[in-house]
Amino acid sequence: MNLIKLSAIDSTNAELRRRLQQDTLPDLTVVWALEQTQGKGQRGATWTTDKGKNMTFSILKRFKALEATDHFRINMSVSNALIKALSTLNIPALSIKWPNDILSGRHKICGILPENSLTGNRILYSIIGIGLNVNQEEFPGLPQAGSLLSTTGTVYDLDDVFLRLYASLTTIFAQEENTSTRELRQAYLKNLFGYGQTGSFQIGDEILTGQITGVDREGRLLLKMEDGREESFGMKEIKFRY
Ligand SMILES: O=C(O)CCCC[C@@H]1SC[C@@H]2NC(=O)N[C@@H]21
């Protein structure tokens, strides 16, 4: 395992990228930091967690022939791997909130930030950032956030949690080329929060009701609207209300 463990860094995604510019790092290299001073979240948000209590790492995944339009395979593989790993710790009511948040019950315990590097229409590699809340007790002002500790009442050993996540990710990545998008999607939908159910969504200023019927190749959420039409929505267009 090529593991670079740091006490503090701005962002593990940024650090892995910097090191990659200086060195030829092997596939599955990990940068893990106990503290991030400028952690990055999705959609330009910041990712802040208590120092030393949570898991913040980035893993490098190289691809031989992954088309850019198949980028959502990465989100599905990683989400599926995280669900598997967290199941081994008996974390209750695990699900994936589209596109790739991991929930326990209705609390977000983990976020994923894949940053893909392309040449032409091929993804050469992805720097996949994972932020898992482990031993943080409270999330002031964030009622929808949670941690392994806040959901189970147990304090976890970070090294043990990391090894479970790493084992699950590397197992799924080892099968990546031989797994069809259909298979990945089946596993993903099995754990997708609200799949098959009717929910409320915010699209611009409008609140709409729709039934989640799946995700398409590019990861757009498929909703069956009240008039029976099926429509697809991208990550920037739609927000889940739950
Ligand atoms: O907003 C999200 O849900 C994604 C959060 C991703 C956070 C992780 S923590 C490790 C890695 N480094 C970063 O700067 N961000 C990701």
The ligand as a Gaussian input file, in Angstrom:
#p B3LYP/6-31G(d) Opt

LIG

0 1
 O      -19.340000      17.679000      -0.343000
 C      -19.155000      16.448000      -0.298000
 O      -20.060000      15.686000       0.043000
 C      -17.828000      15.863000      -0.662000
 C      -16.888000      15.948000       0.482000
 C      -15.527000      15.360000       0.186000
 C      -14.567000      15.645000       1.315000
 C      -13.283000      14.905000       1.151000
 S      -12.316000      14.951000       2.602000
 C      -10.969000      14.268000       1.754000
 C      -10.946000      14.892000       0.375000
 N      -10.174000      16.116000       0.368000
 C      -10.914000      17.183000       0.155000
 O      -10.509000      18.355000       0.122000
 N      -12.205000      16.822000      -0.001000
 C      -12.362000      15.390000       0.048000

